[in-house]
């Protein structure tokens, strides 16, 4: 740097004299009048997060900002005007190497990065990472060099943060989505895009309601809570249904589960605020981390359901053993089977004759009395289909067809799911057991049919016993 630029900086920075404390570089150059440019330059240098010092072509320190003062303890008055760093900011043993690097950066094009130890004013040493770049005059000749430096520890922390961010958005096994204050995805990693079944860029800026169907209210509520109050103390598990992709994927990948399949996402949230903000920071958005735990949760639910049903069968068997009337024992099995499984159970026994006729014998919850009159089922009724096939029959209805569907099948109003299983004992079909569910329950699946057949076996044994006793 020229002597003129040096005095401009010093005067703009507000130094109050023409001497340089601790200087080894001779008398101070003349001072110039204040200007807005000089004040602006001083403010910019002192406001930098990085420490900065500059040297002229003779190696004399011309600039020294507040961050350099904070790291090393040497004030601007003590630093500016010294020739080189030897003997005060660098140990004598390292001075030649450091000076050589600075001189090389002055003559070389571009930027050079070095690491070396500097000496603080209190005698301690600090390892710094320095970026050096030469300064050239109007004629293209080197006039000095400037150095921006920071503690290596701080640089490593910054690099680790950057590396962590890049790793999360490239190779993380969790989905990561940065959601802005308007609850729209701003950045997403590949894992999240796959989980949401959209392209990585196609999801950005779109409302979450366009990506998630059922469960979007809970997700948005969690994000709003994090923006307002901070992250919850523990991860949350959200059940969601994805919306089917419109027009296929832009990346050509195949779709995942069906659009109506519910998924369970174990989610964690972090509120993002600017590190540059002071006092009360305004949230920039939310970092949403999630992983799919659907299979594990469904396995847990299935295991809990299996244990509960096993306990119900055991309790029903103990209660039925105390019944003197086998038909009463059959009704006990129906009552215990309903808990957590269905809304209604119908026991229809086959009457003698052909074609087969099914007689309503018991219901649960019990209506009070049963007429013993054959039920006028249509020929394609699920109960008759189960009787003829000698196997379970499942049926459901949805949409506009719900109206009158249950009434046409002689089932209680509000029924939308039915499961019919046959009663078999000693090689004979004795009747049909029907379980019914309303709209608030899911449709019967294969595991439900297996459980219903287990109940039907016990009911069939009780019915067969009652008929045997009536013949005696």
C-alpha positions as CSV (number, residue, x, y, z in Angstrom):
1,X,0.0,0.0,0.0
2,X,1.2,3.6,-0.5
3,X,1.9,5.9,2.4
4,X,-1.1,8.0,1.4
5,X,-3.5,5.1,1.6
6,X,-2.1,4.3,5.0
7,X,-2.8,7.7,6.5
8,X,-6.2,7.8,4.9
9,X,-7.1,4.6,6.8
10,X,-5.6,5.8,10.1
11,X,-7.3,9.1,10.0
12,X,-10.7,7.6,8.9
13,X,-10.4,5.1,11.8
14,X,-10.2,7.9,14.2
15,X,-6.6,7.6,15.4
16,X,-5.9,10.7,17.5
17,X,-2.2,11.4,16.8
18,X,0.6,11.3,14.3
19,X,2.8,8.8,16.3
20,X,2.5,5.1,16.1
21,X,2.7,3.4,19.5
22,X,5.4,0.8,19.6
23,X,6.3,1.7,16.0
24,X,9.6,0.7,14.5
25,X,9.0,2.2,11.1
26,X,10.0,5.9,11.5
27,X,8.0,9.1,11.5
28,X,4.3,9.3,10.6
29,X,3.4,10.4,7.1
30,X,1.3,13.6,6.7
31,X,-2.4,13.4,7.4
32,X,-5.2,14.3,5.0
33,X,-8.6,15.7,5.5
34,X,-11.5,13.5,6.5
35,X,-13.8,12.2,3.8
36,X,-16.9,10.0,3.7
37,X,-15.0,7.4,1.7
38,X,-12.3,7.1,4.4
39,X,-14.9,6.8,7.1
40,X,-16.8,4.2,5.1
41,X,-13.6,2.2,4.5
42,X,-12.8,2.3,8.2
43,X,-16.3,1.1,9.2
44,X,-16.1,-1.7,6.7
45,X,-12.8,-3.0,7.8
46,X,-13.7,-2.8,11.5
47,X,-17.0,-4.5,10.8
48,X,-15.5,-7.5,9.2
49,X,-15.8,-10.9,10.8
50,X,-12.3,-11.8,9.7
51,X,-9.1,-10.2,11.0
52,X,-7.3,-8.1,8.4
53,X,-3.9,-6.6,8.1
54,X,-2.1,-5.1,5.1
55,X,1.6,-4.4,4.2
56,X,3.1,-2.0,1.7
57,X,5.8,-3.0,-0.7
58,X,8.5,-2.6,2.1
59,X,6.6,-4.9,4.5
60,X,5.3,-2.1,6.7
61,X,2.0,-2.7,8.3
62,X,-0.6,-0.2,6.9
63,X,-3.9,-1.6,8.1
64,X,-5.0,-3.5,11.2
65,X,-8.7,-3.9,12.0
66,X,-10.5,-4.6,15.2
67,X,-10.9,-8.4,14.7
68,X,-7.1,-8.6,14.3
69,X,-6.8,-6.6,17.6
70,X,-9.3,-9.0,19.3
71,X,-7.4,-12.2,18.2
72,X,-3.9,-11.0,18.9
73,X,-4.3,-8.2,21.5
74,X,-2.1,-5.8,19.6
75,X,-4.0,-2.5,19.0
76,X,-4.0,-0.6,15.7
77,X,-1.7,2.0,17.2
78,X,0.8,-0.7,18.2
79,X,0.7,-2.5,14.9
80,X,0.5,0.0,12.1
81,X,3.9,1.3,11.1
82,X,5.9,-1.7,12.2
83,X,8.1,-3.4,9.6
84,X,7.0,-7.0,9.2
85,X,5.7,-9.2,12.1
86,X,9.0,-10.5,13.4
87,X,9.7,-9.9,17.1
88,X,6.2,-9.0,18.1
89,X,3.4,-11.0,16.2
90,X,5.7,-13.8,15.0
91,X,8.5,-15.6,16.9
92,X,12.0,-14.8,15.6
93,X,12.5,-18.5,14.6
94,X,9.4,-18.3,12.3
95,X,9.9,-14.8,11.0
96,X,11.9,-15.8,7.9
97,X,9.3,-18.4,6.8
98,X,6.3,-16.1,7.4
99,X,8.0,-13.2,5.6
100,X,8.8,-15.4,2.6
101,X,5.2,-16.5,2.3
102,X,3.9,-12.9,2.4
103,X,6.5,-11.7,-0.1
104,X,5.6,-14.6,-2.4
105,X,1.9,-13.7,-2.2
106,X,2.7,-10.1,-3.1
107,X,4.2,-11.1,-6.4
108,X,2.0,-14.1,-7.3
109,X,-1.4,-13.8,-9.0
110,X,-4.5,-14.9,-7.2
111,X,-5.0,-15.9,-3.5
112,X,-2.7,-17.9,-1.3
113,X,-3.8,-19.8,1.8
114,X,-1.3,-20.5,4.6
115,X,-1.4,-21.7,8.2
116,X,1.1,-20.5,10.8
117,X,1.3,-19.5,14.4
118,X,1.1,-15.9,15.5
119,X,2.1,-14.4,18.9
120,X,-0.5,-12.6,21.0
121,X,0.4,-9.6,23.1
122,X,0.2,-11.6,26.3
123,X,2.8,-14.0,24.9
124,X,0.5,-16.8,24.0
125,X,0.4,-18.4,20.5
126,X,-2.5,-18.9,18.2
127,X,-2.7,-20.9,15.1
128,X,-4.3,-18.9,12.2
129,X,-5.3,-19.6,8.7
130,X,-4.3,-16.7,6.4
131,X,-5.5,-15.8,3.0
132,X,-3.0,-13.5,1.2
133,X,-3.4,-11.6,-2.0
134,X,-1.1,-9.1,-3.6
135,X,-2.1,-5.5,-4.3
136,X,-0.9,-3.9,-7.6
137,X,-0.7,-0.3,-8.5
138,X,-2.0,1.4,-11.7
139,X,1.1,0.4,-13.5
140,X,0.7,-3.2,-12.6
141,X,3.6,-3.3,-10.2
142,X,3.2,-4.9,-6.7
143,X,2.5,-2.3,-4.1
144,X,1.7,-4.4,-1.1
145,X,-0.2,-7.4,0.2
146,X,-3.3,-7.8,2.3
147,X,-4.0,-10.8,4.7
148,X,-7.3,-11.9,6.0
149,X,-6.9,-14.4,8.8
150,X,-8.9,-16.2,11.5
151,X,-8.2,-18.8,14.2
152,X,-7.9,-22.2,12.7
153,X,-10.2,-23.5,15.4
154,X,-12.9,-21.1,14.3
155,X,-12.3,-22.0,10.6
156,X,-12.5,-25.7,11.4
157,X,-15.8,-25.1,13.2
158,X,-17.1,-23.3,10.2
159,X,-15.9,-25.9,7.8
160,X,-17.5,-28.6,10.0
161,X,-20.8,-26.8,9.9
162,X,-20.7,-26.5,6.2
163,X,-19.6,-30.1,5.8
164,X,-22.4,-31.2,8.1
165,X,-25.0,-29.2,6.0
166,X,-23.7,-30.8,2.8
167,X,-23.7,-34.3,4.3
168,X,-27.3,-33.9,5.5
169,X,-28.4,-32.8,2.1
170,X,-26.5,-35.4,0.2
171,X,-26.0,-38.6,2.0
172,X,-28.2,-38.6,5.1
173,X,-30.4,-41.6,5.8
174,X,-33.0,-39.2,7.2
175,X,-35.2,-36.9,5.2
176,X,-34.2,-33.2,5.7
177,X,-36.4,-30.3,4.7
178,X,-35.8,-26.7,5.4
179,X,-39.2,-25.0,5.7
180,X,-39.5,-21.2,5.4
181,X,-41.6,-19.0,7.7
182,X,-44.6,-19.5,5.2
183,X,-44.3,-23.3,5.8
184,X,-43.1,-24.0,2.3
185,X,-40.1,-26.2,1.6
186,X,-37.0,-24.1,0.7
187,X,-34.4,-26.8,0.6
188,X,-34.7,-30.6,0.6
189,X,-32.3,-33.5,0.4
190,X,-32.7,-36.6,-1.8
191,X,-34.0,-38.8,0.9
192,X,-36.9,-36.4,1.6
193,X,-37.8,-36.1,-2.0
194,X,-38.0,-39.8,-2.3
195,X,-40.2,-40.1,0.8
196,X,-42.5,-37.4,-0.6
197,X,-42.5,-39.0,-4.1
198,X,-41.6,-35.8,-5.9
199,X,-38.6,-34.4,-7.6
200,X,-36.1,-32.6,-5.3
201,X,-36.6,-29.2,-7.0
202,X,-40.3,-29.7,-7.8
203,X,-41.3,-29.6,-4.1
204,X,-39.6,-26.3,-3.4
205,X,-41.9,-23.4,-2.7
206,X,-45.1,-25.5,-2.9
207,X,-47.6,-25.6,0.0
208,X,-47.2,-28.8,2.1
209,X,-50.9,-29.5,1.4
210,X,-50.0,-30.2,-2.2
211,X,-47.6,-33.0,-1.1
212,X,-49.3,-34.4,2.0
213,X,-53.0,-35.3,2.2
214,X,-54.2,-36.7,5.5
215,X,-52.0,-35.5,8.4
216,X,-50.9,-32.2,6.8
217,X,-52.8,-30.3,9.6
218,X,-50.7,-32.0,12.3
219,X,-47.5,-31.4,10.4
220,X,-48.2,-27.7,9.8
221,X,-49.3,-27.3,13.4
222,X,-46.0,-28.8,14.6
223,X,-44.0,-26.4,12.3
224,X,-46.0,-23.4,13.5
225,X,-45.3,-24.4,17.1
226,X,-41.6,-24.6,16.4
227,X,-41.6,-21.2,14.8
228,X,-43.4,-19.7,17.8
229,X,-42.2,-21.6,20.8
230,X,-39.2,-23.6,19.7
231,X,-38.7,-27.4,19.1
232,X,-40.6,-30.0,21.1
233,X,-38.6,-31.8,23.8
234,X,-38.8,-35.2,21.9
235,X,-39.3,-36.4,18.4
236,X,-42.9,-36.7,17.2
237,X,-44.5,-39.5,15.2
238,X,-46.8,-38.2,12.5
239,X,-49.1,-40.5,10.4
240,X,-49.6,-39.0,7.0
241,X,-51.1,-39.9,3.6
242,X,-49.1,-38.8,0.5
243,X,-50.9,-37.2,-2.4
244,X,-50.4,-39.1,-5.7
245,X,-47.8,-37.4,-7.9
246,X,-49.3,-35.4,-10.8
247,X,-47.9,-36.2,-14.2
248,X,-45.2,-38.5,-12.9
249,X,-41.8,-37.7,-11.6
250,X,-39.4,-35.3,-13.2
251,X,-36.5,-37.5,-12.3
252,X,-37.9,-40.7,-13.9
253,X,-37.9,-42.7,-10.7
254,X,-40.7,-45.2,-10.0
255,X,-43.4,-44.3,-7.5
256,X,-43.3,-45.6,-4.0
257,X,-46.3,-46.9,-2.1
258,X,-49.8,-46.2,-3.3
259,X,-51.1,-42.7,-2.8
260,X,-53.6,-43.7,-0.1
261,X,-51.0,-45.7,1.9
262,X,-50.5,-44.2,5.4
263,X,-47.0,-43.6,6.5
264,X,-45.6,-42.9,9.9
265,X,-42.7,-40.4,10.0
266,X,-40.7,-40.0,13.2
267,X,-39.9,-36.3,13.0
268,X,-37.6,-33.9,14.8
269,X,-37.7,-30.1,14.4
270,X,-35.2,-27.3,14.9
271,X,-36.0,-23.6,14.7
272,X,-33.6,-21.7,12.5
273,X,-32.6,-18.1,13.4
274,X,-30.0,-15.9,11.8
275,X,-26.6,-15.8,13.6
276,X,-26.3,-12.2,12.4
277,X,-29.4,-11.1,14.4
278,X,-29.2,-9.3,17.7
279,X,-31.6,-9.2,20.6
280,X,-34.8,-11.1,19.6
281,X,-34.0,-13.0,16.4
282,X,-36.7,-13.5,13.8
283,X,-37.0,-17.2,12.8
284,X,-35.9,-17.9,9.3
285,X,-37.8,-21.2,9.2
286,X,-37.7,-24.8,10.5
287,X,-35.3,-27.7,9.9
288,X,-37.5,-30.8,9.7
289,X,-35.8,-34.1,10.0
290,X,-37.8,-37.3,9.5
291,X,-37.5,-41.0,8.9
292,X,-40.1,-43.6,7.9
293,X,-40.9,-46.0,10.8
294,X,-44.1,-47.3,9.3
295,X,-43.1,-50.9,9.2
296,X,-41.9,-50.9,12.7
297,X,-45.0,-49.2,14.0
298,X,-47.3,-51.5,12.1
299,X,-45.4,-54.5,13.4
300,X,-45.9,-53.1,17.0
301,X,-49.6,-52.5,16.4
302,X,-50.0,-56.0,14.9
303,X,-48.2,-57.5,17.9
304,X,-50.3,-55.5,20.4
305,X,-53.5,-56.5,18.5
306,X,-52.4,-60.2,18.5
307,X,-51.8,-60.1,22.3
308,X,-55.1,-58.4,22.9
309,X,-57.1,-60.8,20.8
310,X,-55.3,-63.8,22.4
311,X,-56.3,-62.4,25.8
312,X,-59.9,-62.0,24.7
313,X,-60.1,-65.6,23.4
314,X,-58.7,-66.8,26.7
315,X,-61.1,-64.8,28.7
316,X,-64.0,-65.8,26.5
317,X,-63.1,-69.5,27.0
318,X,-62.9,-69.1,30.8
319,X,-66.3,-67.3,30.8
320,X,-68.0,-69.8,28.4
321,X,-66.8,-72.7,30.6
322,X,-69.0,-71.5,33.4
323,X,-72.2,-71.5,31.2
324,X,-74.5,-74.5,31.5
325,X,-76.3,-73.7,28.2
326,X,-74.0,-74.2,25.2
327,X,-75.9,-71.5,23.3
328,X,-75.2,-69.1,26.1
329,X,-71.5,-69.9,25.8
330,X,-71.7,-69.2,22.1
331,X,-73.2,-65.7,22.9
332,X,-70.4,-65.2,25.4
333,X,-67.8,-65.8,22.6
334,X,-69.6,-63.2,20.4
335,X,-69.5,-60.6,23.2
336,X,-65.8,-61.0,23.9
337,X,-64.9,-61.0,20.2
338,X,-66.5,-57.6,19.6
339,X,-64.2,-55.7,21.8
340,X,-61.8,-53.7,19.6
341,X,-62.7,-55.8,16.6
342,X,-66.2,-54.9,15.2
343,X,-69.4,-53.1,16.0
344,X,-71.9,-55.9,15.5
345,X,-71.8,-59.7,15.3
346,X,-74.6,-61.8,13.8
347,X,-75.0,-65.6,14.3
348,X,-77.1,-67.3,11.6
349,X,-77.5,-71.0,11.7
350,X,-78.5,-73.2,8.8
351,X,-82.0,-74.6,8.8
352,X,-82.8,-78.0,7.2
353,X,-83.9,-78.1,3.6
354,X,-82.7,-76.9,0.2
355,X,-81.9,-74.3,-0.8
356,X,-80.1,-73.3,2.4
357,X,-81.8,-70.9,4.7
358,X,-80.0,-69.0,7.5
359,X,-81.9,-68.4,10.7
360,X,-80.9,-65.5,13.0
361,X,-80.0,-67.1,16.3
362,X,-78.0,-64.6,18.2
363,X,-76.6,-61.1,17.9
364,X,-74.1,-59.0,19.8
365,X,-74.6,-56.5,21.2
366,X,-77.7,-58.6,22.2
367,X,-81.0,-56.9,20.9
368,X,-83.0,-58.7,23.6
369,X,-84.8,-61.4,21.6
370,X,-84.3,-63.3,18.4
371,X,-87.2,-64.5,16.3
372,X,-85.7,-67.7,15.0
373,X,-87.2,-66.8,11.6
374,X,-85.0,-67.3,8.4
375,X,-83.4,-64.1,7.3
376,X,-84.5,-63.1,3.7
377,X,-81.0,-62.8,2.3
378,X,-80.6,-62.2,-1.4
379,X,-79.0,-65.0,-3.4
380,X,-75.7,-63.0,-3.7
381,X,-75.5,-62.1,0.0
382,X,-72.0,-62.4,1.5
383,X,-73.3,-64.8,4.2
384,X,-74.7,-67.2,1.6
385,X,-71.5,-66.8,-0.5
386,X,-69.4,-67.8,2.6
387,X,-71.7,-70.7,3.3
388,X,-71.4,-72.0,-0.3
389,X,-67.7,-71.5,-0.6
390,X,-67.0,-72.7,3.0
391,X,-64.6,-69.8,3.5
392,X,-64.4,-66.2,4.7
393,X,-65.9,-63.4,2.5
394,X,-65.0,-59.7,3.0
395,X,-67.0,-56.8,1.6
396,X,-67.0,-53.0,1.9
397,X,-68.6,-50.0,0.3
398,X,-67.7,-46.4,-0.1
399,X,-68.8,-43.1,-1.7
400,X,-72.3,-42.6,-2.9
401,X,-73.1,-46.4,-2.8
402,X,-73.2,-46.3,1.0
403,X,-76.8,-45.1,0.9
404,X,-79.1,-48.2,1.4
405,X,-76.2,-50.6,1.1
406,X,-76.5,-52.0,4.7
407,X,-80.3,-52.1,4.5
408,X,-80.2,-54.2,1.3
409,X,-78.1,-56.8,3.1
410,X,-80.3,-56.8,6.3
411,X,-77.5,-55.3,8.3
412,X,-77.6,-52.5,10.9
413,X,-77.7,-49.0,9.5
414,X,-74.3,-47.4,9.2
415,X,-72.5,-50.6,8.3
416,X,-69.8,-50.2,5.6
417,X,-67.6,-53.2,6.2
418,X,-68.6,-56.9,6.5
419,X,-66.8,-60.2,7.2
420,X,-68.6,-63.5,7.0
421,X,-67.1,-66.8,8.2
422,X,-68.6,-70.3,8.3
423,X,-69.2,-72.4,11.4
424,X,-67.7,-75.8,10.9
425,X,-67.8,-78.7,13.4
426,X,-67.3,-82.5,12.9
427,X,-67.1,-82.0,9.1
428,X,-70.4,-80.1,8.8
429,X,-71.2,-76.5,8.1
430,X,-73.6,-75.3,10.8
431,X,-74.1,-71.7,9.8
432,X,-72.4,-68.3,9.3
433,X,-70.9,-65.8,11.7
434,X,-70.9,-62.2,10.5
435,X,-68.9,-59.3,11.9
436,X,-69.8,-55.7,10.9
437,X,-67.9,-52.4,11.1
438,X,-69.1,-48.8,10.6
439,X,-67.4,-45.9,8.8
440,X,-65.2,-45.0,11.7
441,X,-63.3,-48.3,11.4
442,X,-61.0,-49.6,8.7
443,X,-62.0,-52.4,6.3
444,X,-61.4,-56.0,7.4
445,X,-58.1,-57.5,6.3
446,X,-56.7,-61.0,6.1
447,X,-55.5,-61.1,9.7
448,X,-59.1,-60.1,10.8
449,X,-60.4,-63.0,8.8
450,X,-58.0,-65.4,10.6
451,X,-59.2,-64.1,14.0
452,X,-62.8,-64.3,13.0
453,X,-62.4,-68.0,11.9
454,X,-60.8,-68.7,15.4
455,X,-63.9,-67.3,17.1
456,X,-66.2,-69.1,14.7
457,X,-64.5,-72.5,15.6
458,X,-65.4,-72.0,19.3
459,X,-68.9,-70.8,18.5
460,X,-69.4,-73.8,16.2
461,X,-68.3,-76.2,18.9
462,X,-70.8,-74.7,21.3
463,X,-73.6,-74.8,18.7
464,X,-72.8,-78.4,17.9
465,X,-72.8,-79.3,21.6
466,X,-76.2,-77.6,22.0
467,X,-77.7,-79.6,19.1
468,X,-76.2,-82.9,20.4
469,X,-77.7,-82.3,23.9
470,X,-81.1,-81.4,22.4
471,X,-81.3,-84.8,20.6
472,X,-80.5,-86.7,23.8
